[in-house]
Amino acid sequence: MRSRTRRLPWVVAALAVITATIVAACGGTTTSNAPSAAAPSAAAPSAAAASAPAAQHEPVTISVGALRPGVTQDAADALFQQIEEFEAKYPWIKVEPEEYNWTAPTFTAALAAGTLPDVFTIPFTDGKGLIAQHQIVNIDARVRALGYADKFNATVLANGQDQGGAIYAVPTAAYGMSLTYNRSLFTQAGLDPNSPPTTWDQVRTAAKTIAQKTGVAGFSTMATENTGGWQLTTQTYALGGRMEQVGADGKITATLDNPATKSVLQRLKAMRWDDKSMGSTFDYAWGTMNQAFAAGQVGMFTGGSDLYTWMIQNAALKPDDYGITVIPLDGSDSGVLGGGTLAAVNVVTTEAERDAAVDWIDFYYIQKLISQDGAVADAKALTANKQPVGVPALPIFDKATYDESQTWIKDYINVPTAQMTPFTSKIFDQPLVNEPAAHTQELYAALDPVVQAVLTDQKADIDALLTAANKQVQALIDKP
Amino acid sequence: MSTITGAAPAAETAVRRRGIRVRISRDGLATLLFLVPLLVVFGLFAWFPILRAFVMSVQETNLVSEPTFVGLDNFARVLADPQFGIAVRNTAWFAFLALVFGYPIPIILAVLMSEVRRGRGVFSALAYLPVVIPPVVAVLLWRFFYQASPTGVFNTILGWFGLGPFPWLQDSTFAMPAIVLEATWAAAGGTVIIYLAALLGVRPDLYDAAEVDGASIWQKIRYVTLPQIRTVLFVTLILQLIATAQVFTEPLLFTAGGPANSTLTVLLLIYRYAFQNSLGGDYGSAAALSLMLAAFLSIFTVAYFWLTRRWGSDS
């Protein structure tokens, strides 16, 4: 028989712990309220702060997610040099760079945990979603005080604005999709690297030639981590299709099973199984595709126009190998998928930190695009650390501003621009199409298995796969 | 302690009451003090998350916006999701492959190693080495070895014998067996050590008796060795089934559930619900599926022990 006396301390302790955990469990959900309550009050004090003389500034420290994990020491040094220049200009601000790279799983975890840096970047696709959730600060007054807010390209800026037009995130870069090709492999296969393919049939023929003559994949496409859907959408736009249709009443219909997408998948299937020109690896994501290309394992792929920098900094690309041309467009309504990056400010910040954050965004991302001093300083910092200057980009203001900024840095350009003319000479004539508006990343995620199935299963039923994916995305759109 | 047998109840109670006070102040308090850190740590890192999971499973929450109570909607949504059926099938397939392929191998290795006279320590260390390698490192290494081009490491080696090249992780039918192969390699060492210890505890006179009866080596294994270590075998079997039902690291790092969801497991689906949406995951559905898995494994374990209760006990 157990004595009650021995059990009493256990019972007391157990009760205490259980009570504590229940209280904590029910109370834990209220912490997420605090940051969103602070957001609406951003507008009022900022105008005063922006015009206050330097002597009245309190010292403030901000963390910026500007350091890509895995970059070379030179690339990191370029960033540190620019931070020094910023701190010299704004002596009351201390900038702490943090390693940061946007991927869907890590971003959402950091967002939930509240561990994002004070200034971070997000793709265009997520701007409006984060605004709706009050997860980024309304920096409208601060940005407009800088004087160039109305010079932004309206479509580009819209990605960072709420319904009323208030600016929550600043566009820092825009890219268009391109056909990236390996010039050395072209030469090895007997093709002319200065005359890259201009139609999809030519792409298919060139892929087959490269595969036969060199043994590597002539054409590859990304297929995992949402990039499968992203590239499928790109290639769909190039044939005139769309993944979502917006009705006159604003109702969104998913159209993943449109004829253009089917045509793209048919062609991929033929290239994979009949031509055997796609090699043997079909689980590329953004990073691994860049690595494989830089390593000379891929002849051609569709990807962003801004990859040169990453490939140099992270994948030891040989500059002579890099070739880029516009995506072949075919049919009416065809266009180039355009995307980009927004810089936003974390809600878990004080007013002084938000002022400093906008100063940093202005200095690091925008000045090189609109002021000669800023452009030259940026170019000097990059060349001093052997980083690429002059990588093709799409204008986030207007074309005239972009052209002007290119003339400011023309003495510092160190990328092989001649190799990029097939792209730069034609991209501005091609219509840019925005990514699908609703549930973009989830739409891409729903298409990943479709692309993977077509590339790994010879008997894959394209129609059935697209119908199922379409149903999945429509359900997401319709969810209240 | 009182040795009086016929003492009056009142007097005894009085002594007991004083005894209670004495015990709390001497034994009870010390016990409490030693217990509190343990309870706090467990409470914070084990019980609090479990309670939180129960709460989240009936909420619509992305840990960013205000959560709303939705009753059993999360459970309904999970059950209606086509990915759920795929994940359950794939997990069962993985568990089956791991059972057929990964369960006998440590036994065979342990039996072989127990026959070795000298150098058993070296073999034990070699067998255990894969367990020591961090899982992420092991998976990334194997992923490199599994490259599907003819110049991939495994394809090159098999090419010397005229086999392959195989698509490994690039094919829906090949991917899961490839993952089971690596998972077995990584985990076998731990169970080998356990079986070895169990085998060395078998009484040698049983083998002598079998020898006298003219048993061959296979008969000795079948009639002496296996029955003697059957308790350990039953325990490792249920542990393996529970572990394989929760397989996550390997599918995530090898294929992220691909190609075409052929390696999507239940845990990976939970991860997708929670983390795939960059605007904030559906933690409610993730918690609901976690609870469903936990409930299933609990019922399975209870059923398992009830069914094998007579087999495990010494007759």
Interface residues (C-beta under 8 A of the other chain):
Chain A: R4 T5 R6 L8 P9 W10 V12 A13 A14 V17 I18 A20 T21 I22 A24 A25 C26 G28 T29 S32 N33 S36 W102 A104 P105 F107 T108 A109 L111 A112 I122 D126 G129 L130 Q133 H134 Q135 A223 T224 E225 G279 S280 T281 F282 D283 Q441 E442 A445 D448 P449 V450 Q452 A453 L455 T456 D457 A460 A468 Q472
Chain B: G19 I20 R23 I24 D27 G28 L29 T31 L32 L35 V36 L39 V40 F42 G43 L44 W47 F48 L51 R52 V55 Q59 T61 N62 L63 V64 S65 E66 P67 P82 Q147 A148 S149 P150 P165 P167 L169 Q170 D171 S172 T255 A256 G258 P259 A260 N261 Y271 F275 Q276 N277 S278 L279 G280 G281 Y283
